[in-house]
Amino acid sequence: MTKLSGTAKSTYVRTMFDRIAPRYDLMNAVMTLGQHQAMRRAAARLAHPPRDGLALDLATGTGDFAAALRDVEPTCRVVGIDFALEMMRLGQTKYAARVLFSAGDMLRLPLPANAFDCAVNGFVLRNVTDVRAAFAEMYRVLKPNGRAVSLEITSPRAPIWKNIFALYFDHVMPRVGGWLSGNPDAYRYLPQSVHDFLTPEQVVDLMRAVGFREVYFRRWALGSMAVYVGTK
């Protein structure tokens, strides 16, 4: 498919996620062999949500990362923001009592500065039109010493696993995803978005550029996932 940018990409992403919303949770489980929730919980622990604190999940989708923050610290209040409203409607059916859902664009958050103890996002960075701006907004809404954690798919480096992953991710997954979701284009977009995205080292550089300190990343799932951590 054609590489998208700017408003065209933003519109495409929002429409795509609203279309696949009914099968989104199923597809996450299939694509990650059931490991996506464990990875969210591990990333939520890195966010260090404090007791009686306030946490933010950006591009919350159906709310699984937001709920993972509550699993880590049940007393923490969690706000989930997304511009894909159908995704959040499904999230509300699952987590209405645990997460406050609100419509909003993570590049222009309708939130005050210095308000949140931690901010997270999962599997969204490659979908935004301006990654630096996304991190700048995360930095703005965090309290001093607040933590930012991002979880994202990346390309493995180990030669043998890299080839196996490419076979699955570029060929098997788009066919299975298109069949299960009824939206083949969405699952052709997914591998392209990963290939077009920044390297982990470049993501870390952007986090530092907007002001984050103590920035690092770790590779998970044999190098096919990366988690990025920074402190305001």
C-alpha positions in Angstrom: 0.0 0.0 0.0 1.0 3.7 -0.4 3.1 5.1 2.4 1.0 7.7 4.2 1.9 10.8 6.2 0.4 13.8 7.9 -3.4 14.2 7.9 -3.9 11.4 5.5 -2.1 8.9 7.8 -4.0 10.2 10.9 -7.4 9.8 9.1 -6.4 6.3 7.8 -5.3 5.1 11.2 -8.4 6.4 13.0 -10.8 4.9 10.4 -8.8 1.6 10.3 -8.9 1.0 14.1 -12.6 1.8 14.3 -13.3 -0.7 11.5 -11.3 -3.5 13.1 -12.4 -2.7 16.7 -14.7 -5.8 17.1 -11.9 -8.2 16.3 -9.0 -6.1 17.7 -8.6 -8.0 21.0 -8.8 -11.4 19.2 -6.1 -10.3 16.6 -3.8 -9.1 19.4 -4.0 -12.5 21.0 -3.4 -14.4 17.7 -0.5 -12.2 16.5 1.4 -12.3 19.8 0.6 -16.0 20.5 -1.2 -14.8 23.6 1.7 -12.8 25.1 0.4 -9.3 24.6 -1.2 -9.0 28.0 1.9 -10.2 29.8 3.9 -7.7 27.9 1.6 -4.8 28.9 1.7 -5.9 32.5 5.5 -6.0 32.4 5.6 -2.5 30.8 3.1 -1.2 33.3 5.4 -2.3 36.2 8.2 -0.2 34.6 5.9 2.9 34.7 5.8 2.6 38.5 2.3 3.9 39.0 2.2 5.2 42.6 -0.3 4.5 45.4 -3.3 6.8 44.9 -1.6 8.3 41.9 -2.9 9.4 38.5 -1.8 7.5 35.3 -2.4 8.1 31.6 -2.7 5.6 28.8 -2.4 7.2 25.4 -4.1 5.7 22.4 -5.8 3.4 24.9 -7.8 1.5 22.4 -9.9 -1.1 24.2 -8.1 -0.3 27.5 -5.9 -3.3 28.2 -2.8 -1.2 29.0 -4.8 1.1 31.2 -6.2 -1.9 33.1 -2.7 -3.3 33.4 -1.7 -0.1 35.3 -4.6 -0.8 37.7 -3.4 -4.4 38.1 0.0 -3.1 39.1 -1.4 -0.5 41.5 -5.1 -0.9 42.2 -5.3 2.5 44.0 -4.1 4.4 41.0 -6.6 6.3 38.9 -6.2 5.8 35.2 -7.3 7.9 32.3 -7.4 6.4 28.8 -7.4 8.7 25.8 -7.9 7.8 22.1 -9.3 9.3 18.9 -10.7 5.9 17.7 -14.1 6.1 19.4 -15.3 2.6 18.5 -12.2 1.1 20.1 -12.9 3.0 23.4 -16.6 2.0 23.3 -15.5 -1.6 23.5 -13.0 -0.7 26.2 -15.8 0.8 28.3 -17.7 -2.4 28.2 -14.7 -4.2 29.7 -13.3 -1.6 32.1 -15.8 1.1 32.7 -15.4 0.8 36.5 -11.6 0.8 36.4 -10.7 3.3 33.6 -11.9 6.8 32.8 -12.1 6.9 29.0 -11.9 10.3 27.1 -11.7 11.2 23.5 -8.5 13.0 22.4 -5.5 13.1 20.1 -2.2 12.2 21.7 -0.5 14.9 19.7 -2.8 17.6 21.2 -3.9 16.3 24.6 -6.8 18.0 26.2 -5.0 17.8 29.5 -3.2 20.1 31.9 0.6 20.2 32.3 2.3 18.5 35.2 -0.7 16.4 36.1 0.2 12.7 35.8 2.5 10.4 37.7 3.1 8.2 34.7 2.1 7.9 31.1 2.1 4.9 28.8 1.3 3.8 25.3 1.3 0.5 23.6 1.7 -0.4 19.9 1.0 3.2 18.7 4.2 5.1 18.1 4.5 3.8 14.5 1.0 5.0 13.8 1.4 8.7 14.8 2.3 11.4 12.3 4.9 13.0 14.6 6.7 10.8 17.1 8.7 13.7 18.7 5.4 15.7 19.2 3.9 12.6 20.9 6.8 12.4 23.3 6.7 16.2 23.9 3.0 15.9 24.9 3.8 13.0 27.2 6.5 15.1 28.8 4.2 18.1 29.2 1.5 16.3 31.1 3.8 14.4 33.4 4.7 15.6 36.8 8.4 16.2 37.6 10.0 12.7 38.0 7.0 11.2 36.3 7.7 8.1 34.1 6.9 7.6 30.4 6.8 4.0 29.0 6.1 3.1 25.4 5.8 -0.5 24.1 6.2 -1.1 20.3 6.9 -3.8 17.7 10.3 -3.6 16.2 12.4 -5.7 13.8 14.6 -8.4 15.4 18.3 -8.3 14.8 19.3 -12.0 15.3 19.8 -13.4 11.8 17.8 -16.7 12.1 15.0 -15.3 14.2 14.9 -12.2 12.0 14.1 -14.3 8.9 11.5 -16.4 10.8 9.8 -13.3 12.1 9.8 -11.7 8.7 8.2 -14.8 7.2 5.4 -14.7 9.8 5.0 -11.0 10.1 5.2 -10.0 6.4 3.3 -13.0 4.9 1.4 -15.2 7.3 0.0 -12.6 9.7 -1.5 -10.3 7.0 -3.3 -13.2 5.5 -4.6 -14.6 8.8 -5.4 -11.1 10.1 -7.2 -10.1 7.0 -9.3 -13.3 7.1 -10.2 -13.0 10.8 -10.8 -9.3 10.8 -12.5 -9.0 7.4 -10.2 -6.0 6.7 -7.1 -7.3 4.8 -5.8 -3.7 4.2 -5.4 -3.1 7.9 -3.1 -6.1 8.2 -1.1 -5.2 5.2 -0.5 -1.8 6.8 0.8 -3.4 10.0 4.1 -4.9 8.7 4.7 -1.8 6.5 4.3 0.5 9.5 6.9 -1.5 11.4 9.4 -1.5 8.5 8.9 2.3 8.0 9.3 3.1 11.7 12.4 4.4 13.5 15.1 2.2 15.1 15.0 1.9 18.9 18.1 4.0 19.1 16.3 6.8 17.1 13.3 6.6 19.4 15.5 7.0 22.4 17.1 10.0 20.8 13.7 11.7 20.4 12.8 11.1 24.0 16.0 12.8 25.1 15.5 15.6 22.6 12.2 16.6 24.3 13.7 16.6 27.8 13.4 13.0 29.2 16.3 11.8 31.3 17.4 8.3 32.4 16.1 7.1 29.0 16.7 3.5 27.9 15.1 0.7 25.9 14.9 -3.0 26.2 14.2 -5.6 23.6 11.6 -8.3 24.5 10.1 -11.3 22.8 13.4 -12.3 21.1 13.9 -8.8 19.9 10.5 -8.3 18.2 9.3 -5.9 20.8 10.9 -2.8 22.4 10.0 -1.0 25.5 11.1 2.6 26.0 11.4 4.2 29.4 12.2 7.8 30.4 11.8 10.1 33.4 10.8 13.8 33.4 
